[in-house]
Amino acid sequence: MGRRSGYLAERTDITMVIVDTTVWVDFFSGKASAEVQMLERFLIEGKDICICGVILTEVLQGIREDTDYTKTLSRFDSFLFLDMDRRIFIKAAQLYRTLRRRGIRIRKPVDCMIAAVAIEHNVPLLHTDRDFDPIEKFCGLKVVKNA
């Protein structure tokens, strides 16, 4: 499947990005991927890294050691926290229903919540999760991707 519109990683006008759990998991596990490299570059360049409640919960619940948990929680305090109010949850349901009408089943409906946050705040998403591809294609999600 070809890539659609969205943000390219090397565009210099990206000042803010929301980073999905999939990228954080790869980052913390030391996996070398293009998305991890982009995240590392964004951190070095001082880009505004955003998270939301769902991403924070997913990342923290996967940490086994208390010291790692505390260190990660402290690190995440420095990122911009995008609120999830009632309109976000309604938007997430609309995204899910729109795709279902097209015959597309999202494996993890929580991804619709993350996408809704990104869309509502007009912030591109850095991810490695294929569930976001149809949300990008059909629902206006902006993503950060390799050129």
C-alpha positions in Angstrom: 0.0 0.0 0.0 1.5 3.4 -1.0 2.0 6.2 1.4 -0.5 9.0 1.5 -0.4 12.6 2.5 1.1 13.5 5.9 4.2 15.0 7.3 7.6 13.8 6.2 10.2 13.3 8.9 12.8 15.7 7.5 10.4 18.6 7.2 11.8 21.3 9.4 8.4 22.9 10.2 7.4 20.0 12.5 7.7 21.6 15.9 5.3 19.3 17.8 4.7 15.6 17.5 2.7 13.0 19.5 4.6 9.8 20.0 2.7 6.5 20.1 3.3 3.7 22.6 4.7 1.5 19.8 7.6 3.9 19.3 8.2 4.3 23.0 8.4 0.6 23.5 11.0 0.3 20.8 12.9 3.3 22.2 13.1 1.8 25.7 13.9 -1.7 24.5 16.8 -0.3 22.4 15.3 -1.4 19.1 16.9 0.3 16.1 14.1 1.6 13.8 13.5 4.6 11.6 10.9 5.8 14.1 13.2 5.5 17.1 15.8 7.4 15.2 13.3 10.1 14.4 12.2 10.3 18.1 15.9 10.6 19.2 16.4 13.3 16.6 13.3 15.2 17.8 14.5 14.9 21.4 17.9 16.3 20.5 16.5 19.1 18.4 14.1 20.1 21.2 10.9 19.4 19.4 7.8 19.5 21.5 7.1 15.8 22.3 3.4 15.2 23.2 1.7 12.3 25.0 -1.8 11.7 26.2 -3.3 9.7 29.0 -3.7 6.5 27.0 -0.1 6.6 25.9 1.2 7.4 29.4 -0.9 4.5 30.8 0.2 2.0 28.1 3.9 2.9 28.6 3.9 2.9 32.4 1.9 -0.3 32.8 4.5 -2.2 30.7 7.4 -1.3 33.0 8.4 -4.1 35.4 11.0 -2.5 37.7 10.1 0.2 40.1 13.3 2.2 39.4 12.6 2.2 35.7 9.0 3.1 36.3 10.0 6.1 38.5 12.6 7.2 36.0 10.2 6.9 33.0 7.4 8.8 34.9 9.8 11.6 35.7 11.0 11.8 32.0 7.4 11.9 30.8 6.7 14.9 33.1 8.7 17.0 30.7 6.5 16.2 27.7 3.4 18.1 26.7 0.3 16.4 27.9 -2.6 16.6 25.5 -6.0 16.5 27.3 -8.6 14.0 26.5 -12.0 15.5 27.1 -15.5 14.4 26.1 -15.1 15.5 22.5 -12.0 13.3 22.1 -13.9 10.2 23.2 -16.8 11.1 20.8 -14.3 11.7 18.0 -12.7 8.3 18.7 -16.1 6.6 18.4 -16.7 8.4 15.2 -13.4 7.3 13.8 -14.1 3.7 14.7 -17.6 3.8 13.2 -16.4 5.5 10.0 -13.8 2.8 9.4 -16.2 0.0 10.4 -18.7 1.3 7.7 -15.8 0.9 5.2 -15.3 -2.7 6.3 -12.1 -1.8 8.2 -11.8 -3.3 11.7 -9.4 -1.5 14.1 -7.7 -4.2 16.2 -7.2 -1.9 19.2 -10.0 0.7 19.6 -7.7 2.6 22.0 -5.8 3.6 18.9 -8.8 5.5 17.8 -8.5 7.5 21.1 -4.9 8.3 20.4 -5.7 9.3 16.8 -8.6 11.5 18.0 -6.2 13.3 20.3 -3.8 13.9 17.5 -6.5 15.0 15.1 -8.3 17.3 17.6 -5.0 19.0 18.6 -3.7 19.0 15.0 -0.5 17.3 15.9 1.2 14.7 13.7 1.6 11.2 15.1 4.8 9.1 15.1 3.9 5.5 15.2 4.7 1.9 14.0 1.2 0.5 14.3 -0.7 -0.5 11.2 -4.1 0.4 12.8 -3.3 4.1 12.2 -2.9 3.6 8.5 -6.6 3.6 7.6 -7.2 6.4 10.1 -4.6 8.4 8.2 -6.1 7.4 4.8 -9.7 8.0 5.5 -10.0 10.2 8.6 -7.4 12.9 8.3 -4.8 11.8 10.8 -1.5 13.4 10.1 1.6 11.2 10.6 5.3 11.6 10.7 7.0 9.1 8.4 10.2 8.4 6.5 10.6 9.9 3.1 
